Amino acid sequence: MDSRERVLRVLNHEEADRIPFIDFPWGETLERWYNEGLPRGVSLHDYFGYDIYLIGPDVSPKYDTIILEENDKFRTHIDSWGVKVKAWIGRSGTPHPAGPPSVSTIEDFKEKLEPLLDPELPIRVSSSRYPFKRELEEGIRRLKERYAVFCSIIGPFETARHILGESVDKVLIAIHKDPGLVRHIFRHLGWYFSKIVETYLKLGVDGLWVWEDIAYSKGPFFSPRVYEEVVKPAHAQMTSSYRLRNMPVIIHTDGNVNLLIPKLIEAGFTAIQPLEVKAGMDVVELKEKYGKTLSFIGNLDARKIANTKEIEEEISRKVPVAKKGGGYVACSDHSVPPDVSFSAFQEYIRLIRKYGVYT
């Protein structure tokens, strides 16, 4: 059984030869592994046996990056969204806001961003004038010979958070203080993103993967009512063309998203990743509650991968339950940290294979 068949069977709640696998090491983690024997330039997908390949567009307005200040640790710049941020140099991490938001009114959004967030601009794959669709379609076809290929795209909440000032607090305040602005942004982003992901569907991808952090360690950033009224319409617009074809749609969100799961299912999501352990997510409990309608990716505690005994206890408790009847893809619950050695990660994969095989 090849990777594509394996992933699609499992995400359709059917058992395969083994559970699929994918993971996401930090850049610093990879540097450690290169020094410990991982060949530089090698495909991580091929070397570690990943079953899923993510491919996606740059959906930004594509403003030129302007570097304002730089030292040996940080770079302050205006990014492709027109947002002033401060970011680490040579180190992974989320950039921090370094100035006022690029958008604070509907007029700002309409002037600075809306004309550039147009699916018919010829630089967009969704445009009827895009010149490289044939090449992209052929690339996707070739990738599908080796992997399940998903269209990977940032979500509307992540995007709104960024353009309203990078801070989660700012977008949450805006939801309550300026709902007209926020609703306008979400309506436009839902429409714009849906046209792009529909194009990838037509070009042959196997599913959709939306990167959308909507929770923290204690719960969602907002109530189910706010999700229903503000965020869900954009999500549903993005997922609809995939769900009409009964194709998998994955949402990535850190944090404890338990309270929103019923709404996420209504929005068209069929799987959740990465199920952060330290935020209280538990795939064993989730499988019992939602296993007939929802698939799960992750929940293997990244803090334990460095310790073989601890990660085997983690895998042996969760994987046999999660894999039953399909509906589970192995992955850590967060990006793999640099305290994990190359050999420890290889042992982690071996244990996933050991406990993840179907008999």
C-alpha positions as CSV (number, residue, x, y, z in Angstrom):
1,M,0.0,0.0,0.0
2,D,1.4,3.4,-0.9
3,S,1.3,6.6,1.1
4,R,-1.6,8.2,-0.7
5,E,-3.8,5.2,-0.4
6,R,-2.8,4.7,3.2
7,V,-3.7,8.3,4.2
8,L,-7.0,8.5,2.3
9,R,-8.2,5.2,3.7
10,V,-7.3,6.2,7.3
11,L,-8.9,9.7,7.0
12,N,-12.0,8.0,5.6
13,H,-12.2,5.9,8.8
14,E,-10.9,2.7,7.3
15,E,-7.9,0.6,8.4
16,A,-4.8,0.4,6.3
17,D,-1.5,-1.6,6.5
18,R,-0.3,0.9,9.2
19,I,-1.1,4.4,10.4
20,P,0.3,7.2,8.3
21,F,3.0,9.6,9.7
22,I,4.1,13.2,9.3
23,D,6.0,15.6,11.6
24,F,7.4,19.1,11.8
25,P,10.9,19.6,13.3
26,W,12.1,23.1,14.1
27,G,14.9,24.5,12.0
28,E,17.2,24.4,15.0
29,T,16.3,20.7,15.4
30,L,17.3,20.0,11.9
31,E,20.7,21.7,12.4
32,R,21.3,19.4,15.3
33,W,20.4,16.4,13.3
34,Y,22.7,17.4,10.4
35,N,25.5,17.5,12.9
36,E,24.5,14.0,14.2
37,G,24.3,12.3,10.8
38,L,21.2,13.4,8.9
39,P,22.5,14.0,5.3
40,R,22.1,17.7,4.3
41,G,19.8,18.2,1.4
42,V,18.0,15.0,1.8
43,S,14.2,15.0,1.5
44,L,12.7,14.6,5.1
45,H,9.6,13.0,3.5
46,D,11.7,10.3,1.9
47,Y,14.2,9.8,4.7
48,F,11.7,9.6,7.5
49,G,8.8,8.1,5.6
50,Y,6.3,10.9,5.8
51,D,3.0,10.0,4.1
52,I,1.6,13.5,3.6
53,Y,3.0,16.3,1.4
54,L,1.8,19.9,1.9
55,I,1.8,22.3,-1.0
56,G,0.4,25.8,-1.0
57,P,0.4,29.4,-2.3
58,D,1.7,32.7,-1.0
59,V,-1.7,34.3,-0.3
60,S,-0.2,37.6,0.9
61,P,-0.6,40.9,-1.0
62,K,3.1,40.5,-1.8
63,Y,4.4,43.8,-0.6
64,D,8.2,44.1,-0.9
65,T,9.9,43.4,2.4
66,I,11.6,46.4,3.8
67,I,14.4,45.8,6.4
68,L,14.3,48.7,8.9
69,E,16.9,47.4,11.5
70,E,19.0,44.4,12.0
71,N,21.6,43.1,14.5
72,D,23.0,39.7,15.3
73,K,19.8,38.5,17.0
74,F,16.8,40.3,15.5
75,R,15.5,41.8,12.3
76,T,12.8,44.5,12.2
77,H,11.1,44.7,8.9
78,I,7.9,45.5,7.1
79,D,6.7,42.1,5.7
80,S,4.7,41.1,2.6
81,W,1.4,42.0,4.4
82,G,2.6,45.6,5.1
83,V,3.0,44.7,8.8
84,K,6.0,45.9,10.9
85,V,7.4,43.0,12.8
86,K,10.5,42.0,14.8
87,A,11.7,38.5,14.2
88,W,14.6,36.3,15.4
89,I,17.5,35.8,13.0
90,G,18.6,32.1,12.6
91,R,16.0,30.9,15.1
92,S,12.4,29.7,14.8
93,G,9.6,31.6,16.4
94,T,6.6,33.8,15.8
95,P,7.5,37.4,14.9
96,H,6.4,40.1,17.3
97,P,4.6,43.3,16.4
98,A,6.9,46.2,16.2
99,G,4.6,49.1,15.3
100,P,0.9,50.0,14.8
101,P,-1.2,47.7,12.7
102,S,-1.3,48.1,9.0
103,V,-5.1,48.1,9.1
104,S,-7.3,49.8,11.7
105,T,-10.4,50.7,9.6
106,I,-12.4,49.3,6.8
107,E,-11.0,52.1,4.6
108,D,-7.5,50.9,5.4
109,F,-8.3,47.4,4.4
110,K,-10.0,48.4,1.2
111,E,-7.1,50.7,0.3
112,K,-4.0,48.7,1.3
113,L,-5.0,45.1,1.1
114,E,-8.3,44.3,-0.7
115,P,-7.2,45.2,-4.2
116,L,-4.2,42.9,-3.8
117,L,-6.1,40.0,-2.3
118,D,-7.9,39.4,-5.6
119,P,-8.1,35.8,-6.9
120,E,-8.1,37.1,-10.5
121,L,-4.8,38.9,-10.3
122,P,-2.5,37.0,-12.8
123,I,0.0,36.3,-10.0
124,R,-2.6,34.1,-8.3
125,V,-3.0,30.5,-9.2
126,S,-6.8,31.0,-9.0
127,S,-6.6,33.5,-11.9
128,S,-7.8,32.6,-15.4
129,R,-4.6,34.3,-16.6
130,Y,-2.2,32.4,-14.3
131,P,0.5,31.1,-16.7
132,F,1.8,28.0,-14.9
133,K,-1.3,26.0,-14.1
134,R,-0.2,23.1,-16.3
135,E,3.2,22.9,-14.5
136,L,1.5,23.0,-11.1
137,E,-1.0,20.3,-12.1
138,E,1.9,18.1,-13.4
139,G,3.8,18.7,-10.2
140,I,0.9,17.7,-8.0
141,R,0.3,14.6,-10.2
142,R,4.0,13.5,-9.7
143,L,3.8,14.1,-5.9
144,K,0.7,12.0,-5.7
145,E,2.7,9.0,-6.9
146,R,4.6,9.1,-3.6
147,Y,2.4,11.0,-1.0
148,A,-1.1,12.2,-0.2
149,V,-0.9,15.8,-1.3
150,F,-2.8,18.5,0.6
151,C,-3.3,22.1,-0.3
152,S,-1.8,24.0,2.7
153,I,-3.1,27.5,3.4
154,I,-3.1,30.0,6.3
155,G,-6.6,30.5,7.9
156,P,-8.6,33.7,8.0
157,F,-8.3,34.1,11.8
158,E,-4.5,33.8,11.6
159,T,-4.5,36.3,8.8
160,A,-6.8,38.8,10.5
161,R,-4.7,38.5,13.7
162,H,-1.6,39.4,11.7
163,I,-2.9,42.3,9.8
164,L,-4.6,43.8,12.8
165,G,-1.3,43.9,14.7
166,E,0.0,40.4,15.2
167,S,-1.3,40.2,18.7
168,V,-4.2,37.9,19.5
169,D,-5.4,40.5,22.0
170,K,-5.8,43.1,19.3
171,V,-8.0,41.0,17.0
172,L,-10.1,39.9,19.9
173,I,-10.6,43.5,21.0
174,A,-11.5,44.4,17.4
175,I,-14.1,41.7,17.3
176,H,-15.9,43.4,20.1
177,K,-15.1,47.0,19.5
178,D,-15.2,47.2,15.7
179,P,-17.2,44.2,14.6
180,G,-17.9,45.8,11.2
181,L,-14.2,45.9,10.4
182,V,-13.7,42.3,11.5
183,R,-16.7,40.9,9.6
184,H,-15.7,42.7,6.5
185,I,-12.1,41.3,6.7
186,F,-13.4,37.8,7.3
187,R,-16.0,38.0,4.5
188,H,-13.3,39.0,2.0
189,L,-10.7,36.5,3.2
190,G,-13.3,33.7,3.2
191,W,-14.2,34.5,-0.5
192,Y,-10.5,35.0,-1.5
193,F,-9.1,31.9,0.1
194,S,-12.0,29.7,-1.1
195,K,-11.2,30.6,-4.7
196,I,-7.6,29.7,-4.2
197,V,-8.2,26.3,-2.5
198,E,-10.9,25.5,-5.1
199,T,-8.2,25.9,-7.8
200,Y,-5.9,23.5,-6.0
201,L,-8.8,21.0,-5.8
202,K,-9.3,21.3,-9.6
203,L,-5.5,20.8,-10.1
204,G,-5.7,17.4,-8.3
205,V,-4.8,17.7,-4.5
206,D,-6.2,15.1,-2.2
207,G,-7.4,17.4,0.6
208,L,-7.1,20.7,2.4
209,W,-4.9,21.7,5.4
210,V,-5.8,25.0,7.1
211,W,-3.3,26.6,9.5
212,E,-5.4,28.4,12.1
213,D,-4.5,28.8,15.7
214,I,-7.7,29.6,17.5
215,A,-7.0,28.4,21.0
216,Y,-4.5,28.6,23.9
217,S,-3.7,26.3,26.8
218,K,-7.0,27.0,28.7
219,G,-9.4,27.0,25.8
220,P,-10.5,28.8,22.6
221,F,-9.6,32.5,22.1
222,F,-13.4,33.2,21.7
223,S,-16.7,31.7,22.6
224,P,-18.6,29.2,20.3
225,R,-21.0,32.1,19.6
226,V,-18.3,34.3,18.3
227,Y,-16.9,31.5,16.2
228,E,-20.3,30.8,14.8
229,E,-21.0,34.4,13.9
230,V,-17.5,35.6,12.8
231,V,-15.1,32.9,11.9
232,K,-17.2,29.9,10.9
233,P,-18.7,31.4,7.7
234,A,-15.2,31.9,6.3
235,H,-14.2,28.4,7.3
236,A,-17.3,26.9,5.7
237,Q,-16.7,28.8,2.5
238,M,-13.1,27.4,2.3
239,T,-14.1,23.8,3.1
240,S,-17.3,23.5,1.0
241,S,-15.9,22.4,-2.3
242,Y,-13.8,19.7,-0.6
243,R,-16.7,18.4,1.5
244,L,-19.0,18.3,-1.6
245,R,-16.5,15.7,-2.9
246,N,-16.1,13.9,0.5
247,M,-12.5,14.9,0.7
248,P,-10.5,15.4,3.9
249,V,-10.2,18.9,5.4
250,I,-7.7,19.3,8.3
251,I,-7.5,22.2,10.7
252,H,-4.2,22.9,12.6
253,T,-4.7,24.7,15.8
254,D,-2.6,24.7,18.9
255,G,-4.2,24.9,22.4
256,N,-7.3,23.4,23.9
257,V,-10.0,23.5,21.2
258,N,-12.4,21.0,22.8
259,L,-15.2,23.6,23.3
260,L,-15.2,24.4,19.6
261,I,-15.0,20.9,18.1
262,P,-18.8,20.5,17.3
263,K,-18.6,23.9,15.5
264,L,-15.5,22.9,13.6
265,I,-17.3,19.7,12.4
266,E,-20.2,21.9,11.3
267,A,-17.8,24.2,9.4
268,G,-16.6,21.2,7.4
269,F,-13.4,20.1,9.1
270,T,-12.9,16.3,9.2
271,A,-9.6,16.2,11.2
272,I,-7.8,18.2,13.8
273,Q,-4.0,18.5,14.2
274,P,-1.8,18.6,16.4
275,L,-3.9,18.1,19.6
276,E,-1.5,19.7,22.1
277,V,-1.0,17.5,25.2
278,K,0.1,20.3,27.6
279,A,-3.2,22.1,26.7
280,G,-5.3,19.2,27.8
281,M,-6.0,17.5,24.5
282,D,-6.2,13.7,24.7
283,V,-6.8,11.6,21.5
284,V,-8.1,8.6,23.6
285,E,-10.9,10.7,25.0
286,L,-11.5,12.4,21.6
287,K,-11.7,9.1,19.8
288,E,-14.4,7.9,22.2
289,K,-16.4,11.0,21.8
290,Y,-15.9,12.0,18.1
291,G,-14.3,9.0,16.5
292,K,-17.1,8.2,14.0
293,T,-17.1,11.7,12.5
294,L,-13.7,13.2,13.1
295,S,-10.1,12.1,12.5
296,F,-7.1,13.0,14.6
297,I,-3.5,13.9,13.8
298,G,-0.9,14.1,16.5
299,N,-1.2,14.2,20.3
300,L,2.2,12.5,20.8
301,D,3.9,14.6,23.4
302,A,6.9,16.3,21.8
303,R,8.4,16.9,25.2
304,K,8.8,13.1,25.6
305,I,10.4,12.2,22.3
306,A,13.9,12.8,23.7
307,N,13.3,10.0,26.3
308,T,12.7,6.6,24.7
309,K,11.0,5.1,27.7
310,E,8.6,8.1,28.1
311,I,7.7,8.3,24.4
312,E,7.1,4.5,24.2
313,E,4.7,4.8,27.1
314,E,3.0,7.6,25.3
315,I,2.7,5.8,22.0
316,S,1.7,2.5,23.5
317,R,-1.2,4.1,25.4
318,K,-2.6,6.2,22.6
319,V,-1.9,4.7,19.3
320,P,-3.6,1.3,19.7
321,V,-6.8,3.1,20.7
322,A,-6.5,6.0,18.2
323,K,-5.8,3.8,15.2
324,K,-8.8,1.4,15.7
325,G,-11.2,1.7,12.7
326,G,-9.0,4.3,11.0
327,G,-9.1,8.0,11.7
328,Y,-5.6,8.5,13.1
329,V,-2.3,9.9,11.7
330,A,0.8,9.8,13.9
331,C,2.4,13.2,14.6
332,S,3.9,15.0,17.5
333,D,1.6,17.5,19.4
334,H,3.9,20.4,18.5
335,S,7.0,21.0,16.4
336,V,9.8,18.7,17.3
337,P,12.1,20.6,19.6
338,P,16.0,20.8,19.4
339,D,16.4,18.7,22.6
340,V,15.5,15.7,20.5
341,S,18.5,13.9,19.1
342,F,18.6,12.4,15.6
343,S,18.7,8.9,17.1
344,A,15.9,9.6,19.5
345,F,13.7,10.8,16.6
346,Q,14.5,7.7,14.6
347,E,13.5,5.5,17.6
348,Y,10.3,7.5,17.9
349,I,9.5,6.6,14.3
350,R,10.3,3.0,14.9
351,L,7.9,2.9,17.9
352,I,5.2,4.5,15.8
353,R,5.7,1.7,13.2
354,K,5.7,-0.9,15.9
355,Y,2.4,0.2,17.6
356,G,0.8,1.6,14.5
357,V,0.6,-1.5,12.3
358,Y,-2.7,-3.1,11.5
359,T,-3.0,-6.8,11.8
